[in-house]
Amino acid sequence: MASQLILQEAGGQLTDLEGRPLNEDAKATNIALIATRDDKLHNRIVEHLK
């Protein structure tokens, strides 16, 4: 997914709601995502959603 590469190149993360990295076969439909630029914020969001 091009947007994932752009985000990662900028130092961000893109995961599912449980904090797992998306695999190469992930489709952009019916997937809940978390996209953040800040690792601490990303981890806080994942923990909050558990």
Biopython code that builds the backbone (N, CA, C, O; Angstrom):
import numpy as np
from Bio.PDB.StructureBuilder import StructureBuilder

atoms = [
    (1, "MET", "N", (0.846, -1.155, 0.000)),
    (1, "MET", "CA", (0.000, 0.000, 0.000)),
    (1, "MET", "C", (0.907, 1.238, 0.000)),
    (1, "MET", "O", (1.753, 1.391, 0.881)),
    (2, "ALA", "N", (0.730, 2.102, -0.972)),
    (2, "ALA", "CA", (1.601, 3.270, -1.126)),
    (2, "ALA", "C", (1.534, 4.203, 0.076)),
    (2, "ALA", "O", (2.556, 4.737, 0.508)),
    (3, "SER", "N", (0.348, 4.397, 0.612)),
    (3, "SER", "CA", (0.216, 5.301, 1.763)),
    (3, "SER", "C", (0.984, 4.777, 2.971)),
    (3, "SER", "O", (1.517, 5.562, 3.756)),
    (4, "GLN", "N", (1.042, 3.464, 3.124)),
    (4, "GLN", "CA", (1.796, 2.871, 4.230)),
    (4, "GLN", "C", (3.281, 3.168, 4.064)),
    (4, "GLN", "O", (3.954, 3.515, 5.034)),
    (5, "LEU", "N", (3.792, 3.039, 2.864)),
    (5, "LEU", "CA", (5.204, 3.309, 2.604)),
    (5, "LEU", "C", (5.532, 4.776, 2.880)),
    (5, "LEU", "O", (6.558, 5.082, 3.488)),
    (6, "ILE", "N", (4.666, 5.677, 2.435)),
    (6, "ILE", "CA", (4.892, 7.107, 2.668)),
    (6, "ILE", "C", (4.923, 7.399, 4.164)),
    (6, "ILE", "O", (5.803, 8.115, 4.642)),
    (7, "LEU", "N", (3.975, 6.852, 4.895)),
    (7, "LEU", "CA", (3.924, 7.068, 6.341)),
    (7, "LEU", "C", (5.169, 6.510, 7.022)),
    (7, "LEU", "O", (5.745, 7.164, 7.891)),
    (8, "GLN", "N", (5.585, 5.317, 6.638)),
    (8, "GLN", "CA", (6.769, 4.705, 7.242)),
    (8, "GLN", "C", (8.028, 5.509, 6.920)),
    (8, "GLN", "O", (8.892, 5.673, 7.781)),
    (9, "GLU", "N", (8.138, 6.006, 5.700)),
    (9, "GLU", "CA", (9.298, 6.811, 5.323)),
    (9, "GLU", "C", (9.356, 8.108, 6.130)),
    (9, "GLU", "O", (10.434, 8.661, 6.347)),
    (10, "ALA", "N", (8.195, 8.588, 6.573)),
    (10, "ALA", "CA", (8.132, 9.800, 7.391)),
    (10, "ALA", "C", (8.320, 9.489, 8.871)),
    (10, "ALA", "O", (8.261, 10.389, 9.708)),
    (11, "GLY", "N", (8.547, 8.219, 9.196)),
    (11, "GLY", "CA", (8.779, 7.827, 10.582)),
    (11, "GLY", "C", (7.531, 7.411, 11.333)),
    (11, "GLY", "O", (7.562, 7.273, 12.556)),
    (12, "GLY", "N", (6.433, 7.207, 10.621)),
    (12, "GLY", "CA", (5.176, 6.850, 11.261)),
    (12, "GLY", "C", (4.915, 5.356, 11.268)),
    (12, "GLY", "O", (5.727, 4.558, 10.800)),
    (13, "GLN", "N", (3.760, 5.000, 11.811)),
    (13, "GLN", "CA", (3.339, 3.604, 11.902)),
    (13, "GLN", "C", (1.934, 3.451, 11.353)),
    (13, "GLN", "O", (1.117, 4.368, 11.436)),
    (14, "LEU", "N", (1.665, 2.292, 10.796)),
    (14, "LEU", "CA", (0.327, 1.933, 10.347)),
    (14, "LEU", "C", (0.093, 0.498, 10.780)),
    (14, "LEU", "O", (0.794, -0.413, 10.340)),
    (15, "THR", "N", (-0.898, 0.295, 11.649)),
    (15, "THR", "CA", (-1.180, -1.040, 12.169)),
    (15, "THR", "C", (-2.683, -1.265, 12.205)),
    (15, "THR", "O", (-3.474, -0.363, 11.929)),
    (16, "ASP", "N", (-3.058, -2.501, 12.555)),
    (16, "ASP", "CA", (-4.473, -2.747, 12.824)),
    (16, "ASP", "C", (-4.763, -2.261, 14.242)),
    (16, "ASP", "O", (-3.872, -1.737, 14.910)),
    (17, "LEU", "N", (-5.987, -2.429, 14.702)),
    (17, "LEU", "CA", (-6.369, -1.898, 16.015)),
    (17, "LEU", "C", (-5.690, -2.593, 17.183)),
    (17, "LEU", "O", (-5.721, -2.089, 18.305)),
    (18, "GLU", "N", (-5.075, -3.746, 16.933)),
    (18, "GLU", "CA", (-4.357, -4.459, 17.990)),
    (18, "GLU", "C", (-2.860, -4.182, 17.950)),
    (18, "GLU", "O", (-2.096, -4.788, 18.702)),
    (19, "GLY", "N", (-2.435, -3.268, 17.075)),
    (19, "GLY", "CA", (-1.035, -2.891, 16.994)),
    (19, "GLY", "C", (-0.189, -3.785, 16.116)),
    (19, "GLY", "O", (1.034, -3.654, 16.092)),
    (20, "ARG", "N", (-0.828, -4.699, 15.390)),
    (20, "ARG", "CA", (-0.078, -5.606, 14.512)),
    (20, "ARG", "C", (0.177, -4.922, 13.171)),
    (20, "ARG", "O", (-0.730, -4.314, 12.604)),
    (21, "PRO", "N", (1.405, -5.019, 12.661)),
    (21, "PRO", "CA", (1.693, -4.451, 11.343)),
    (21, "PRO", "C", (0.824, -5.123, 10.283)),
    (21, "PRO", "O", (0.481, -6.299, 10.399)),
    (22, "LEU", "N", (0.480, -4.367, 9.261)),
    (22, "LEU", "CA", (-0.314, -4.940, 8.179)),
    (22, "LEU", "C", (0.569, -5.827, 7.327)),
    (22, "LEU", "O", (1.734, -5.512, 7.086)),
    (23, "ASN", "N", (0.013, -6.935, 6.875)),
    (23, "ASN", "CA", (0.798, -7.791, 5.998)),
    (23, "ASN", "C", (0.664, -7.296, 4.561)),
    (23, "ASN", "O", (-0.156, -6.426, 4.268)),
    (24, "GLU", "N", (1.461, -7.846, 3.687)),
    (24, "GLU", "CA", (1.513, -7.390, 2.294)),
    (24, "GLU", "C", (0.210, -7.619, 1.551)),
    (24, "GLU", "O", (-0.054, -6.942, 0.558)),
    (25, "ASP", "N", (-0.614, -8.556, 2.006)),
    (25, "ASP", "CA", (-1.855, -8.885, 1.316)),
    (25, "ASP", "C", (-3.053, -8.080, 1.812)),
    (25, "ASP", "O", (-4.172, -8.284, 1.340)),
    (26, "ALA", "N", (-2.832, -7.175, 2.753)),
    (26, "ALA", "CA", (-3.950, -6.417, 3.330)),
    (26, "ALA", "C", (-4.614, -5.552, 2.266)),
    (26, "ALA", "O", (-3.947, -4.893, 1.469)),
    (27, "LYS", "N", (-5.901, -5.571, 2.272)),
    (27, "LYS", "CA", (-6.690, -4.736, 1.367)),
    (27, "LYS", "C", (-7.175, -3.515, 2.139)),
    (27, "LYS", "O", (-7.239, -3.541, 3.369)),
    (28, "ALA", "N", (-7.507, -2.471, 1.441)),
    (28, "ALA", "CA", (-7.931, -1.223, 2.084)),
    (28, "ALA", "C", (-9.422, -1.207, 2.402)),
    (28, "ALA", "O", (-9.970, -0.151, 2.716)),
    (29, "THR", "N", (-10.085, -2.352, 2.326)),
    (29, "THR", "CA", (-11.511, -2.383, 2.633)),
    (29, "THR", "C", (-11.758, -3.196, 3.891)),
    (29, "THR", "O", (-11.123, -4.227, 4.113)),
    (30, "ASN", "N", (-12.668, -2.730, 4.697)),
    (30, "ASN", "CA", (-13.090, -3.426, 5.919)),
    (30, "ASN", "C", (-11.955, -3.703, 6.895)),
    (30, "ASN", "O", (-11.955, -4.730, 7.574)),
    (31, "ILE", "N", (-10.996, -2.801, 6.965)),
    (31, "ILE", "CA", (-9.905, -2.924, 7.928)),
    (31, "ILE", "C", (-9.874, -1.634, 8.748)),
    (31, "ILE", "O", (-9.836, -0.537, 8.191)),
    (32, "ALA", "N", (-9.889, -1.773, 10.057)),
    (32, "ALA", "CA", (-9.736, -0.608, 10.921)),
    (32, "ALA", "C", (-8.244, -0.387, 11.141)),
    (32, "ALA", "O", (-7.529, -1.313, 11.522)),
    (33, "LEU", "N", (-7.777, 0.817, 10.906)),
    (33, "LEU", "CA", (-6.355, 1.121, 10.972)),
    (33, "LEU", "C", (-6.066, 2.220, 11.976)),
    (33, "LEU", "O", (-6.927, 3.037, 12.303)),
    (34, "ILE", "N", (-4.837, 2.217, 12.452)),
    (34, "ILE", "CA", (-4.316, 3.320, 13.246)),
    (34, "ILE", "C", (-3.078, 3.816, 12.508)),
    (34, "ILE", "O", (-2.144, 3.052, 12.266)),
    (35, "ALA", "N", (-3.074, 5.086, 12.157)),
    (35, "ALA", "CA", (-1.932, 5.690, 11.478)),
    (35, "ALA", "C", (-1.482, 6.891, 12.294)),
    (35, "ALA", "O", (-2.247, 7.834, 12.497)),
    (36, "THR", "N", (-0.242, 6.856, 12.761)),
    (36, "THR", "CA", (0.285, 7.955, 13.561)),
    (36, "THR", "C", (1.718, 8.254, 13.160)),
    (36, "THR", "O", (2.403, 7.411, 12.580)),
    (37, "ARG", "N", (2.152, 9.437, 13.469)),
    (37, "ARG", "CA", (3.525, 9.849, 13.214)),
    (37, "ARG", "C", (4.393, 9.612, 14.448)),
    (37, "ARG", "O", (5.615, 9.497, 14.346)),
    (38, "ASP", "N", (3.753, 9.541, 15.611)),
    (38, "ASP", "CA", (4.460, 9.463, 16.881)),
    (38, "ASP", "C", (4.293, 8.072, 17.499)),
    (38, "ASP", "O", (3.166, 7.630, 17.725)),
    (39, "ASP", "N", (5.403, 7.381, 17.773)),
    (39, "ASP", "CA", (5.350, 6.026, 18.335)),
    (39, "ASP", "C", (4.662, 5.984, 19.693)),
    (39, "ASP", "O", (3.886, 5.066, 19.960)),
    (40, "LYS", "N", (4.933, 6.958, 20.554)),
    (40, "LYS", "CA", (4.305, 6.974, 21.883)),
    (40, "LYS", "C", (2.796, 7.113, 21.760)),
    (40, "LYS", "O", (2.045, 6.409, 22.436)),
    (41, "LEU", "N", (2.353, 8.015, 20.901)),
    (41, "LEU", "CA", (0.921, 8.201, 20.692)),
    (41, "LEU", "C", (0.301, 6.934, 20.124)),
    (41, "LEU", "O", (-0.785, 6.532, 20.540)),
    (42, "HIS", "N", (0.980, 6.311, 19.186)),
    (42, "HIS", "CA", (0.483, 5.081, 18.574)),
    (42, "HIS", "C", (0.271, 4.011, 19.643)),
    (42, "HIS", "O", (-0.775, 3.365, 19.690)),
    (43, "ASN", "N", (1.267, 3.837, 20.489)),
    (43, "ASN", "CA", (1.170, 2.830, 21.554)),
    (43, "ASN", "C", (0.058, 3.161, 22.539)),
    (43, "ASN", "O", (-0.637, 2.259, 23.007)),
    (44, "ARG", "N", (-0.122, 4.437, 22.861)),
    (44, "ARG", "CA", (-1.198, 4.835, 23.777)),
    (44, "ARG", "C", (-2.567, 4.542, 23.179)),
    (44, "ARG", "O", (-3.472, 4.091, 23.881)),
    (45, "ILE", "N", (-2.718, 4.795, 21.891)),
    (45, "ILE", "CA", (-3.998, 4.521, 21.227)),
    (45, "ILE", "C", (-4.284, 3.029, 21.231)),
    (45, "ILE", "O", (-5.396, 2.611, 21.555)),
    (46, "VAL", "N", (-3.289, 2.221, 20.874)),
    (46, "VAL", "CA", (-3.465, 0.764, 20.859)),
    (46, "VAL", "C", (-3.858, 0.274, 22.251)),
    (46, "VAL", "O", (-4.787, -0.522, 22.381)),
    (47, "GLU", "N", (-3.168, 0.736, 23.286)),
    (47, "GLU", "CA", (-3.483, 0.314, 24.654)),
    (47, "GLU", "C", (-4.889, 0.747, 25.055)),
    (47, "GLU", "O", (-5.605, -0.005, 25.717)),
    (48, "HIS", "N", (-5.279, 1.933, 24.666)),
    (48, "HIS", "CA", (-6.610, 2.440, 25.006)),
    (48, "HIS", "C", (-7.709, 1.602, 24.352)),
    (48, "HIS", "O", (-8.782, 1.427, 24.931)),
    (49, "LEU", "N", (-7.452, 1.089, 23.164)),
    (49, "LEU", "CA", (-8.461, 0.321, 22.431)),
    (49, "LEU", "C", (-8.564, -1.130, 22.881)),
    (49, "LEU", "O", (-9.508, -1.823, 22.504)),
    (50, "LYS", "N", (-7.612, -1.600, 23.678)),
    (50, "LYS", "CA", (-7.661, -2.995, 24.141)),
    (50, "LYS", "C", (-8.730, -3.189, 25.180)),
    (50, "LYS", "O", (-8.911, -4.300, 25.679)),
]
sb = StructureBuilder()
sb.init_structure("model")
sb.init_model(0)
sb.init_chain("A")
sb.init_seg("    ")
for serial, (resi, resn, name, xyz) in enumerate(atoms, 1):
    if name == "N":
        sb.init_residue(resn, " ", resi, " ")
    sb.init_atom(name, np.array(xyz, "f"), 0.0, 1.0, " ", f" {name:<3s}", serial, name[0])
structure = sb.get_structure()
